[in-house]
Amino acid sequence: MQRNNVSAVFTMARVAADLGADEDALFDIIVDMEPEDGLIWVHGLGDEACPAFTRDGIDEIEVRIAAHRAERDLLPPKP
């Protein structure tokens, strides 16, 4: 039986801060990510939900940021 091997996830705010990216621009980049890409939705009370990312998800975001930077200047370069 396969079990989930995810031991930690990181919030959008944390990932944005770590990558030096704007959360709104980052949200546009991750909008089509799937659980297979390392995106997990964390649900709170009512309709409250926020995206969180596994370590693989953060790697995927970095790839997507690089692709978006190459296509358009949406995000400032990392410091």
PyMOL Python script that loads the backbone (N, CA, C, O; Angstrom):
from pymol import cmd

cmd.read_pdbstr("""\
ATOM      1  N   MET A   1       0.838  -1.173   0.000  1.00  0.00           N
ATOM      2  CA  MET A   1       0.000   0.000   0.000  1.00  0.00           C
ATOM      3  C   MET A   1       0.892   1.248   0.000  1.00  0.00           C
ATOM      4  O   MET A   1       1.780   1.397   0.840  1.00  0.00           O
ATOM      5  N   GLN A   2       0.631   2.138  -0.963  1.00  0.00           N
ATOM      6  CA  GLN A   2       1.393   3.378  -1.054  1.00  0.00           C
ATOM      7  C   GLN A   2       0.832   4.397  -0.072  1.00  0.00           C
ATOM      8  O   GLN A   2      -0.383   4.558   0.046  1.00  0.00           O
ATOM      9  N   ARG A   3       1.718   5.072   0.620  1.00  0.00           N
ATOM     10  CA  ARG A   3       1.323   6.136   1.547  1.00  0.00           C
ATOM     11  C   ARG A   3       1.936   7.438   1.078  1.00  0.00           C
ATOM     12  O   ARG A   3       2.971   7.466   0.414  1.00  0.00           O
ATOM     13  N   ASN A   4       1.264   8.513   1.445  1.00  0.00           N
ATOM     14  CA  ASN A   4       1.758   9.831   1.093  1.00  0.00           C
ATOM     15  C   ASN A   4       3.069  10.076   1.818  1.00  0.00           C
ATOM     16  O   ASN A   4       3.165   9.812   3.017  1.00  0.00           O
ATOM     17  N   ASN A   5       4.077  10.573   1.121  1.00  0.00           N
ATOM     18  CA  ASN A   5       5.375  10.817   1.738  1.00  0.00           C
ATOM     19  C   ASN A   5       5.620  12.304   1.987  1.00  0.00           C
ATOM     20  O   ASN A   5       6.763  12.711   2.192  1.00  0.00           O
ATOM     21  N   VAL A   6       4.569  13.116   1.973  1.00  0.00           N
ATOM     22  CA  VAL A   6       4.699  14.550   2.229  1.00  0.00           C
ATOM     23  C   VAL A   6       4.687  14.772   3.739  1.00  0.00           C
ATOM     24  O   VAL A   6       3.728  14.417   4.425  1.00  0.00           O
ATOM     25  N   SER A   7       5.769  15.367   4.245  1.00  0.00           N
ATOM     26  CA  SER A   7       5.844  15.611   5.682  1.00  0.00           C
ATOM     27  C   SER A   7       5.662  17.080   6.032  1.00  0.00           C
ATOM     28  O   SER A   7       5.485  17.424   7.201  1.00  0.00           O
ATOM     29  N   ALA A   8       5.705  17.954   5.021  1.00  0.00           N
ATOM     30  CA  ALA A   8       5.530  19.383   5.264  1.00  0.00           C
ATOM     31  C   ALA A   8       5.053  20.054   3.984  1.00  0.00           C
ATOM     32  O   ALA A   8       5.379  19.619   2.880  1.00  0.00           O
ATOM     33  N   VAL A   9       4.277  21.120   4.152  1.00  0.00           N
ATOM     34  CA  VAL A   9       3.884  21.965   3.027  1.00  0.00           C
ATOM     35  C   VAL A   9       4.162  23.408   3.417  1.00  0.00           C
ATOM     36  O   VAL A   9       4.265  23.741   4.598  1.00  0.00           O
ATOM     37  N   PHE A  10       4.281  24.254   2.406  1.00  0.00           N
ATOM     38  CA  PHE A  10       4.633  25.649   2.622  1.00  0.00           C
ATOM     39  C   PHE A  10       3.558  26.531   2.007  1.00  0.00           C
ATOM     40  O   PHE A  10       3.113  26.282   0.886  1.00  0.00           O
ATOM     41  N   THR A  11       3.138  27.560   2.737  1.00  0.00           N
ATOM     42  CA  THR A  11       2.083  28.446   2.267  1.00  0.00           C
ATOM     43  C   THR A  11       2.561  29.308   1.110  1.00  0.00           C
ATOM     44  O   THR A  11       3.759  29.452   0.867  1.00  0.00           O
ATOM     45  N   MET A  12       1.598  29.873   0.407  1.00  0.00           N
ATOM     46  CA  MET A  12       1.903  30.780  -0.698  1.00  0.00           C
ATOM     47  C   MET A  12       2.744  31.952  -0.198  1.00  0.00           C
ATOM     48  O   MET A  12       3.709  32.345  -0.854  1.00  0.00           O
ATOM     49  N   ALA A  13       2.388  32.509   0.948  1.00  0.00           N
ATOM     50  CA  ALA A  13       3.136  33.648   1.495  1.00  0.00           C
ATOM     51  C   ALA A  13       4.587  33.272   1.765  1.00  0.00           C
ATOM     52  O   ALA A  13       5.498  34.044   1.464  1.00  0.00           O
ATOM     53  N   ARG A  14       4.799  32.110   2.321  1.00  0.00           N
ATOM     54  CA  ARG A  14       6.161  31.656   2.618  1.00  0.00           C
ATOM     55  C   ARG A  14       6.971  31.444   1.347  1.00  0.00           C
ATOM     56  O   ARG A  14       8.121  31.873   1.256  1.00  0.00           O
ATOM     57  N   VAL A  15       6.367  30.781   0.370  1.00  0.00           N
ATOM     58  CA  VAL A  15       7.058  30.514  -0.886  1.00  0.00           C
ATOM     59  C   VAL A  15       7.369  31.828  -1.604  1.00  0.00           C
ATOM     60  O   VAL A  15       8.475  32.012  -2.112  1.00  0.00           O
ATOM     61  N   ALA A  16       6.405  32.732  -1.647  1.00  0.00           N
ATOM     62  CA  ALA A  16       6.631  34.025  -2.301  1.00  0.00           C
ATOM     63  C   ALA A  16       7.783  34.769  -1.632  1.00  0.00           C
ATOM     64  O   ALA A  16       8.649  35.319  -2.312  1.00  0.00           O
ATOM     65  N   ALA A  17       7.792  34.784  -0.310  1.00  0.00           N
ATOM     66  CA  ALA A  17       8.867  35.475   0.418  1.00  0.00           C
ATOM     67  C   ALA A  17      10.216  34.813   0.152  1.00  0.00           C
ATOM     68  O   ALA A  17      11.209  35.501  -0.086  1.00  0.00           O
ATOM     69  N   ASP A  18      10.255  33.492   0.191  1.00  0.00           N
ATOM     70  CA  ASP A  18      11.511  32.767  -0.030  1.00  0.00           C
ATOM     71  C   ASP A  18      12.051  32.971  -1.451  1.00  0.00           C
ATOM     72  O   ASP A  18      13.263  33.006  -1.664  1.00  0.00           O
ATOM     73  N   LEU A  19      11.131  33.106  -2.420  1.00  0.00           N
ATOM     74  CA  LEU A  19      11.549  33.255  -3.815  1.00  0.00           C
ATOM     75  C   LEU A  19      11.661  34.716  -4.233  1.00  0.00           C
ATOM     76  O   LEU A  19      12.059  35.011  -5.359  1.00  0.00           O
ATOM     77  N   GLY A  20      11.313  35.630  -3.333  1.00  0.00           N
ATOM     78  CA  GLY A  20      11.368  37.050  -3.669  1.00  0.00           C
ATOM     79  C   GLY A  20      10.355  37.439  -4.721  1.00  0.00           C
ATOM     80  O   GLY A  20      10.624  38.296  -5.564  1.00  0.00           O
ATOM     81  N   ALA A  21       9.182  36.808  -4.676  1.00  0.00           N
ATOM     82  CA  ALA A  21       8.140  37.041  -5.671  1.00  0.00           C
ATOM     83  C   ALA A  21       6.918  37.675  -5.024  1.00  0.00           C
ATOM     84  O   ALA A  21       6.706  37.546  -3.818  1.00  0.00           O
ATOM     85  N   ASP A  22       6.125  38.352  -5.821  1.00  0.00           N
ATOM     86  CA  ASP A  22       4.859  38.924  -5.386  1.00  0.00           C
ATOM     87  C   ASP A  22       3.808  37.813  -5.336  1.00  0.00           C
ATOM     88  O   ASP A  22       3.710  37.011  -6.264  1.00  0.00           O
ATOM     89  N   GLU A  23       3.023  37.763  -4.258  1.00  0.00           N
ATOM     90  CA  GLU A  23       2.025  36.696  -4.120  1.00  0.00           C
ATOM     91  C   GLU A  23       1.002  36.708  -5.245  1.00  0.00           C
ATOM     92  O   GLU A  23       0.631  35.647  -5.747  1.00  0.00           O
ATOM     93  N   ASP A  24       0.536  37.889  -5.655  1.00  0.00           N
ATOM     94  CA  ASP A  24      -0.471  37.955  -6.720  1.00  0.00           C
ATOM     95  C   ASP A  24       0.087  37.429  -8.037  1.00  0.00           C
ATOM     96  O   ASP A  24      -0.586  36.674  -8.739  1.00  0.00           O
ATOM     97  N   ALA A  25       1.304  37.817  -8.375  1.00  0.00           N
ATOM     98  CA  ALA A  25       1.925  37.323  -9.605  1.00  0.00           C
ATOM     99  C   ALA A  25       2.172  35.823  -9.504  1.00  0.00           C
ATOM    100  O   ALA A  25       2.015  35.093 -10.483  1.00  0.00           O
ATOM    101  N   LEU A  26       2.557  35.369  -8.320  1.00  0.00           N
ATOM    102  CA  LEU A  26       2.794  33.941  -8.112  1.00  0.00           C
ATOM    103  C   LEU A  26       1.502  33.153  -8.279  1.00  0.00           C
ATOM    104  O   LEU A  26       1.504  32.060  -8.846  1.00  0.00           O
ATOM    105  N   PHE A  27       0.395  33.711  -7.785  1.00  0.00           N
ATOM    106  CA  PHE A  27      -0.888  33.025  -7.930  1.00  0.00           C
ATOM    107  C   PHE A  27      -1.226  32.824  -9.400  1.00  0.00           C
ATOM    108  O   PHE A  27      -1.736  31.770  -9.781  1.00  0.00           O
ATOM    109  N   ASP A  28      -0.945  33.828 -10.229  1.00  0.00           N
ATOM    110  CA  ASP A  28      -1.197  33.693 -11.667  1.00  0.00           C
ATOM    111  C   ASP A  28      -0.367  32.574 -12.278  1.00  0.00           C
ATOM    112  O   ASP A  28      -0.810  31.910 -13.215  1.00  0.00           O
ATOM    113  N   ILE A  29       0.823  32.365 -11.756  1.00  0.00           N
ATOM    114  CA  ILE A  29       1.718  31.333 -12.274  1.00  0.00           C
ATOM    115  C   ILE A  29       1.271  29.935 -11.865  1.00  0.00           C
ATOM    116  O   ILE A  29       1.440  28.986 -12.631  1.00  0.00           O
ATOM    117  N   ILE A  30       0.703  29.793 -10.666  1.00  0.00           N
ATOM    118  CA  ILE A  30       0.372  28.456 -10.162  1.00  0.00           C
ATOM    119  C   ILE A  30      -1.073  28.055 -10.446  1.00  0.00           C
ATOM    120  O   ILE A  30      -1.489  26.958 -10.075  1.00  0.00           O
ATOM    121  N   VAL A  31      -1.837  28.917 -11.091  1.00  0.00           N
ATOM    122  CA  VAL A  31      -3.271  28.683 -11.247  1.00  0.00           C
ATOM    123  C   VAL A  31      -3.597  27.345 -11.915  1.00  0.00           C
ATOM    124  O   VAL A  31      -4.646  26.767 -11.628  1.00  0.00           O
ATOM    125  N   ASP A  32      -2.745  26.845 -12.780  1.00  0.00           N
ATOM    126  CA  ASP A  32      -3.034  25.576 -13.449  1.00  0.00           C
ATOM    127  C   ASP A  32      -2.220  24.401 -12.895  1.00  0.00           C
ATOM    128  O   ASP A  32      -2.168  23.338 -13.513  1.00  0.00           O
ATOM    129  N   MET A  33      -1.595  24.588 -11.746  1.00  0.00           N
ATOM    130  CA  MET A  33      -0.872  23.472 -11.117  1.00  0.00           C
ATOM    131  C   MET A  33      -1.860  22.455 -10.554  1.00  0.00           C
ATOM    132  O   MET A  33      -2.976  22.802 -10.166  1.00  0.00           O
ATOM    133  N   GLU A  34      -1.445  21.235 -10.516  1.00  0.00           N
ATOM    134  CA  GLU A  34      -2.243  20.113 -10.008  1.00  0.00           C
ATOM    135  C   GLU A  34      -1.539  19.484  -8.810  1.00  0.00           C
ATOM    136  O   GLU A  34      -0.371  19.778  -8.557  1.00  0.00           O
ATOM    137  N   PRO A  35      -2.234  18.621  -8.072  1.00  0.00           N
ATOM    138  CA  PRO A  35      -1.581  17.930  -6.955  1.00  0.00           C
ATOM    139  C   PRO A  35      -0.315  17.178  -7.392  1.00  0.00           C
ATOM    140  O   PRO A  35       0.644  17.079  -6.626  1.00  0.00           O
ATOM    141  N   GLU A  36      -0.314  16.655  -8.615  1.00  0.00           N
ATOM    142  CA  GLU A  36       0.858  15.952  -9.128  1.00  0.00           C
ATOM    143  C   GLU A  36       2.070  16.878  -9.255  1.00  0.00           C
ATOM    144  O   GLU A  36       3.215  16.426  -9.263  1.00  0.00           O
ATOM    145  N   ASP A  37       1.793  18.187  -9.356  1.00  0.00           N
ATOM    146  CA  ASP A  37       2.854  19.188  -9.464  1.00  0.00           C
ATOM    147  C   ASP A  37       3.342  19.671  -8.102  1.00  0.00           C
ATOM    148  O   ASP A  37       4.297  20.443  -8.022  1.00  0.00           O
ATOM    149  N   GLY A  38       2.690  19.220  -7.028  1.00  0.00           N
ATOM    150  CA  GLY A  38       3.089  19.617  -5.683  1.00  0.00           C
ATOM    151  C   GLY A  38       2.227  20.692  -5.059  1.00  0.00           C
ATOM    152  O   GLY A  38       2.629  21.311  -4.074  1.00  0.00           O
ATOM    153  N   LEU A  39       1.043  20.928  -5.616  1.00  0.00           N
ATOM    154  CA  LEU A  39       0.100  21.906  -5.063  1.00  0.00           C
ATOM    155  C   LEU A  39      -0.936  21.191  -4.204  1.00  0.00           C
ATOM    156  O   LEU A  39      -1.519  20.193  -4.629  1.00  0.00           O
ATOM    157  N   ILE A  40      -1.162  21.695  -3.013  1.00  0.00           N
ATOM    158  CA  ILE A  40      -2.179  21.163  -2.108  1.00  0.00           C
ATOM    159  C   ILE A  40      -3.029  22.342  -1.649  1.00  0.00           C
ATOM    160  O   ILE A  40      -2.496  23.382  -1.262  1.00  0.00           O
ATOM    161  N   TRP A  41      -4.342  22.182  -1.691  1.00  0.00           N
ATOM    162  CA  TRP A  41      -5.227  23.227  -1.164  1.00  0.00           C
ATOM    163  C   TRP A  41      -5.558  22.894   0.284  1.00  0.00           C
ATOM    164  O   TRP A  41      -6.009  21.792   0.593  1.00  0.00           O
ATOM    165  N   VAL A  42      -5.328  23.860   1.165  1.00  0.00           N
ATOM    166  CA  VAL A  42      -5.605  23.714   2.592  1.00  0.00           C
ATOM    167  C   VAL A  42      -6.907  24.453   2.866  1.00  0.00           C
ATOM    168  O   VAL A  42      -7.012  25.656   2.626  1.00  0.00           O
ATOM    169  N   HIS A  43      -7.889  23.732   3.365  1.00  0.00           N
ATOM    170  CA  HIS A  43      -9.216  24.302   3.605  1.00  0.00           C
ATOM    171  C   HIS A  43      -9.410  24.591   5.090  1.00  0.00           C
ATOM    172  O   HIS A  43      -9.096  23.772   5.954  1.00  0.00           O
ATOM    173  N   GLY A  44      -9.933  25.774   5.351  1.00  0.00           N
ATOM    174  CA  GLY A  44     -10.231  26.186   6.717  1.00  0.00           C
ATOM    175  C   GLY A  44     -11.731  26.222   6.937  1.00  0.00           C
ATOM    176  O   GLY A  44     -12.481  25.466   6.321  1.00  0.00           O
ATOM    177  N   LEU A  45     -12.152  27.097   7.809  1.00  0.00           N
ATOM    178  CA  LEU A  45     -13.572  27.245   8.098  1.00  0.00           C
ATOM    179  C   LEU A  45     -14.306  27.865   6.912  1.00  0.00           C
ATOM    180  O   LEU A  45     -13.757  28.707   6.201  1.00  0.00           O
ATOM    181  N   GLY A  46     -15.535  27.445   6.711  1.00  0.00           N
ATOM    182  CA  GLY A  46     -16.331  28.012   5.630  1.00  0.00           C
ATOM    183  C   GLY A  46     -15.696  27.762   4.279  1.00  0.00           C
ATOM    184  O   GLY A  46     -15.271  26.649   3.970  1.00  0.00           O
ATOM    185  N   ASP A  47     -15.636  28.822   3.473  1.00  0.00           N
ATOM    186  CA  ASP A  47     -15.070  28.718   2.126  1.00  0.00           C
ATOM    187  C   ASP A  47     -13.599  29.075   2.081  1.00  0.00           C
ATOM    188  O   ASP A  47     -13.017  29.158   0.999  1.00  0.00           O
ATOM    189  N   GLU A  48     -12.992  29.287   3.227  1.00  0.00           N
ATOM    190  CA  GLU A  48     -11.585  29.684   3.300  1.00  0.00           C
ATOM    191  C   GLU A  48     -10.671  28.551   2.832  1.00  0.00           C
ATOM    192  O   GLU A  48     -10.769  27.421   3.312  1.00  0.00           O
ATOM    193  N   ALA A  49      -9.789  28.867   1.897  1.00  0.00           N
ATOM    194  CA  ALA A  49      -8.809  27.896   1.416  1.00  0.00           C
ATOM    195  C   ALA A  49      -7.577  28.652   0.926  1.00  0.00           C
ATOM    196  O   ALA A  49      -7.680  29.773   0.428  1.00  0.00           O
ATOM    197  N   CYS A  50      -6.421  28.029   1.071  1.00  0.00           N
ATOM    198  CA  CYS A  50      -5.200  28.652   0.559  1.00  0.00           C
ATOM    199  C   CYS A  50      -4.316  27.564  -0.046  1.00  0.00           C
ATOM    200  O   CYS A  50      -4.323  26.418   0.403  1.00  0.00           O
ATOM    201  N   PRO A  51      -3.555  27.943  -1.070  1.00  0.00           N
ATOM    202  CA  PRO A  51      -2.656  26.965  -1.674  1.00  0.00           C
ATOM    203  C   PRO A  51      -1.424  26.763  -0.799  1.00  0.00           C
ATOM    204  O   PRO A  51      -0.939  27.693  -0.156  1.00  0.00           O
ATOM    205  N   ALA A  52      -0.940  25.550  -0.790  1.00  0.00           N
ATOM    206  CA  ALA A  52       0.303  25.205  -0.107  1.00  0.00           C
ATOM    207  C   ALA A  52       1.072  24.272  -1.037  1.00  0.00           C
ATOM    208  O   ALA A  52       0.494  23.627  -1.912  1.00  0.00           O
ATOM    209  N   PHE A  53       2.372  24.215  -0.832  1.00  0.00           N
ATOM    210  CA  PHE A  53       3.222  23.506  -1.777  1.00  0.00           C
ATOM    211  C   PHE A  53       4.172  22.554  -1.063  1.00  0.00           C
ATOM    212  O   PHE A  53       4.723  22.866  -0.007  1.00  0.00           O
ATOM    213  N   THR A  54       4.346  21.394  -1.664  1.00  0.00           N
ATOM    214  CA  THR A  54       5.358  20.461  -1.207  1.00  0.00           C
ATOM    215  C   THR A  54       6.713  20.976  -1.705  1.00  0.00           C
ATOM    216  O   THR A  54       6.770  21.950  -2.455  1.00  0.00           O
ATOM    217  N   ARG A  55       7.785  20.331  -1.295  1.00  0.00           N
ATOM    218  CA  ARG A  55       9.110  20.720  -1.799  1.00  0.00           C
ATOM    219  C   ARG A  55       9.192  20.541  -3.319  1.00  0.00           C
ATOM    220  O   ARG A  55       9.804  21.353  -4.012  1.00  0.00           O
ATOM    221  N   ASP A  56       8.574  19.479  -3.826  1.00  0.00           N
ATOM    222  CA  ASP A  56       8.524  19.298  -5.285  1.00  0.00           C
ATOM    223  C   ASP A  56       7.730  20.425  -5.938  1.00  0.00           C
ATOM    224  O   ASP A  56       8.066  20.874  -7.034  1.00  0.00           O
ATOM    225  N   GLY A  57       6.680  20.878  -5.266  1.00  0.00           N
ATOM    226  CA  GLY A  57       5.881  21.983  -5.778  1.00  0.00           C
ATOM    227  C   GLY A  57       6.680  23.267  -5.870  1.00  0.00           C
ATOM    228  O   GLY A  57       6.524  24.032  -6.822  1.00  0.00           O
ATOM    229  N   ILE A  58       7.531  23.507  -4.891  1.00  0.00           N
ATOM    230  CA  ILE A  58       8.384  24.700  -4.919  1.00  0.00           C
ATOM    231  C   ILE A  58       9.357  24.613  -6.094  1.00  0.00           C
ATOM    232  O   ILE A  58       9.610  25.611  -6.768  1.00  0.00           O
ATOM    233  N   ASP A  59       9.898  23.430  -6.336  1.00  0.00           N
ATOM    234  CA  ASP A  59      10.774  23.244  -7.504  1.00  0.00           C
ATOM    235  C   ASP A  59      10.006  23.547  -8.794  1.00  0.00           C
ATOM    236  O   ASP A  59      10.533  24.199  -9.695  1.00  0.00           O
ATOM    237  N   GLU A  60       8.772  23.075  -8.875  1.00  0.00           N
ATOM    238  CA  GLU A  60       7.937  23.322 -10.056  1.00  0.00           C
ATOM    239  C   GLU A  60       7.661  24.819 -10.220  1.00  0.00           C
ATOM    240  O   GLU A  60       7.679  25.334 -11.338  1.00  0.00           O
ATOM    241  N   ILE A  61       7.408  25.509  -9.122  1.00  0.00           N
ATOM    242  CA  ILE A  61       7.169  26.956  -9.177  1.00  0.00           C
ATOM    243  C   ILE A  61       8.408  27.673  -9.709  1.00  0.00           C
ATOM    244  O   ILE A  61       8.295  28.588 -10.524  1.00  0.00           O
ATOM    245  N   GLU A  62       9.580  27.262  -9.252  1.00  0.00           N
ATOM    246  CA  GLU A  62      10.816  27.898  -9.728  1.00  0.00           C
ATOM    247  C   GLU A  62      10.974  27.723 -11.236  1.00  0.00           C
ATOM    248  O   GLU A  62      11.409  28.647 -11.925  1.00  0.00           O
ATOM    249  N   VAL A  63      10.627  26.557 -11.749  1.00  0.00           N
ATOM    250  CA  VAL A  63      10.685  26.312 -13.194  1.00  0.00           C
ATOM    251  C   VAL A  63       9.695  27.223 -13.911  1.00  0.00           C
ATOM    252  O   VAL A  63      10.016  27.810 -14.945  1.00  0.00           O
ATOM    253  N   ARG A  64       8.487  27.338 -13.354  1.00  0.00           N
ATOM    254  CA  ARG A  64       7.461  28.178 -13.971  1.00  0.00           C
ATOM    255  C   ARG A  64       7.832  29.658 -13.910  1.00  0.00           C
ATOM    256  O   ARG A  64       7.581  30.398 -14.861  1.00  0.00           O
ATOM    257  N   ILE A  65       8.419  30.090 -12.817  1.00  0.00           N
ATOM    258  CA  ILE A  65       8.855  31.484 -12.700  1.00  0.00           C
ATOM    259  C   ILE A  65       9.910  31.772 -13.766  1.00  0.00           C
ATOM    260  O   ILE A  65       9.846  32.801 -14.439  1.00  0.00           O
ATOM    261  N   ALA A  66      10.869  30.880 -13.920  1.00  0.00           N
ATOM    262  CA  ALA A  66      11.915  31.079 -14.931  1.00  0.00           C
ATOM    263  C   ALA A  66      11.301  31.171 -16.322  1.00  0.00           C
ATOM    264  O   ALA A  66      11.718  32.002 -17.129  1.00  0.00           O
ATOM    265  N   ALA A  67      10.321  30.330 -16.608  1.00  0.00           N
ATOM    266  CA  ALA A  67       9.668  30.353 -17.917  1.00  0.00           C
ATOM    267  C   ALA A  67       8.908  31.657 -18.117  1.00  0.00           C
ATOM    268  O   ALA A  67       8.952  32.248 -19.196  1.00  0.00           O
ATOM    269  N   HIS A  68       8.211  32.106 -17.074  1.00  0.00           N
ATOM    270  CA  HIS A  68       7.470  33.360 -17.179  1.00  0.00           C
ATOM    271  C   HIS A  68       8.411  34.554 -17.310  1.00  0.00           C
ATOM    272  O   HIS A  68       8.126  35.494 -18.052  1.00  0.00           O
ATOM    273  N   ARG A  69       9.516  34.518 -16.600  1.00  0.00           N
ATOM    274  CA  ARG A  69      10.485  35.614 -16.710  1.00  0.00           C
ATOM    275  C   ARG A  69      11.056  35.682 -18.118  1.00  0.00           C
ATOM    276  O   ARG A  69      11.308  36.762 -18.652  1.00  0.00           O
ATOM    277  N   ALA A  70      11.252  34.519 -18.702  1.00  0.00           N
ATOM    278  CA  ALA A  70      11.793  34.480 -20.059  1.00  0.00           C
ATOM    279  C   ALA A  70      10.766  35.022 -21.070  1.00  0.00           C
ATOM    280  O   ALA A  70      11.129  35.677 -22.047  1.00  0.00           O
ATOM    281  N   GLU A  71       9.471  34.736 -20.814  1.00  0.00           N
ATOM    282  CA  GLU A  71       8.414  35.171 -21.727  1.00  0.00           C
ATOM    283  C   GLU A  71       8.028  36.629 -21.510  1.00  0.00           C
ATOM    284  O   GLU A  71       7.862  37.385 -22.468  1.00  0.00           O
ATOM    285  N   ARG A  72       7.890  37.007 -20.285  1.00  0.00           N
ATOM    286  CA  ARG A  72       7.486  38.371 -19.937  1.00  0.00           C
ATOM    287  C   ARG A  72       8.106  38.749 -18.615  1.00  0.00           C
ATOM    288  O   ARG A  72       8.558  37.879 -17.871  1.00  0.00           O
ATOM    289  N   ASP A  73       8.134  39.981 -18.321  1.00  0.00           N
ATOM    290  CA  ASP A  73       8.772  40.477 -17.110  1.00  0.00           C
ATOM    291  C   ASP A  73       7.737  40.652 -16.001  1.00  0.00           C
ATOM    292  O   ASP A  73       7.544  41.762 -15.503  1.00  0.00           O
ATOM    293  N   LEU A  74       7.060  39.548 -15.606  1.00  0.00           N
ATOM    294  CA  LEU A  74       6.021  39.627 -14.575  1.00  0.00           C
ATOM    295  C   LEU A  74       6.595  39.783 -13.175  1.00  0.00           C
ATOM    296  O   LEU A  74       6.033  40.502 -12.348  1.00  0.00           O
ATOM    297  N   LEU A  75       7.687  39.129 -12.910  1.00  0.00           N
ATOM    298  CA  LEU A  75       8.233  39.119 -11.565  1.00  0.00           C
ATOM    299  C   LEU A  75       9.624  39.745 -11.579  1.00  0.00           C
ATOM    300  O   LEU A  75      10.388  39.559 -12.526  1.00  0.00           O
ATOM    301  N   PRO A  76       9.944  40.482 -10.527  1.00  0.00           N
ATOM    302  CA  PRO A  76      11.299  41.022 -10.465  1.00  0.00           C
ATOM    303  C   PRO A  76      12.302  39.894 -10.275  1.00  0.00           C
ATOM    304  O   PRO A  76      11.949  38.856  -9.715  1.00  0.00           O
ATOM    305  N   PRO A  77      13.534  40.065 -10.722  1.00  0.00           N
ATOM    306  CA  PRO A  77      14.542  39.021 -10.528  1.00  0.00           C
ATOM    307  C   PRO A  77      14.813  38.789  -9.046  1.00  0.00           C
ATOM    308  O   PRO A  77      14.657  39.694  -8.227  1.00  0.00           O
ATOM    309  N   LYS A  78      15.217  37.578  -8.715  1.00  0.00           N
ATOM    310  CA  LYS A  78      15.577  37.269  -7.334  1.00  0.00           C
ATOM    311  C   LYS A  78      16.754  38.142  -6.921  1.00  0.00           C
ATOM    312  O   LYS A  78      17.665  38.381  -7.713  1.00  0.00           O
ATOM    313  N   PRO A  79      16.733  38.621  -5.669  1.00  0.00           N
ATOM    314  CA  PRO A  79      17.867  39.443  -5.185  1.00  0.00           C
ATOM    315  C   PRO A  79      19.144  38.653  -5.070  1.00  0.00           C
ATOM    316  O   PRO A  79      20.176  39.200  -4.680  1.00  0.00           O
TER     317      PRO A  79
END
""", "prot")
cmd.dss("prot")
cmd.show_as("cartoon", "prot")
cmd.util.cbc("prot")
cmd.orient("prot")
